[in-house]
Amino acid sequence: MNIFLIFLGGGTGSVIRFSIAYLFSKTSLSLPFATLTSNFVSCLMFAVVLSIYGSKQLIPDNYKSLIIIGVCGGLSTFSSFSFETFELIKLGMTGWAIINILISCLLCTSLFFVFAK
């Protein structure tokens, strides 16, 4: 059941991301607002579900997986990156959090310079 819910959520997240991209394709904005919006929505969903789950565990594990792994994973992996960086800061590992940000952003962006010239 859990795998099916994650599968369903991933498809849903991907369709949401496509819809956001479609809506922003009608504009002539310079910044990648579709990606920013997708990442923001995903991080917001991730944080809200964790907050609800952590405080009173009002969400069953299967539905937590559906939303966090499935929908947020299909919508954006940036939510996981942001949460993991937040956790490092919360644990007092600010240096590692900064290293995580720099390495992730520089390494991933540099892949496009190498492979998508």
Helices and strands as residue ranges (DSSP letters): H 2-24, H 33-56, H 61-65, I 66-71, H 72-75, H 78-90, H 94-115
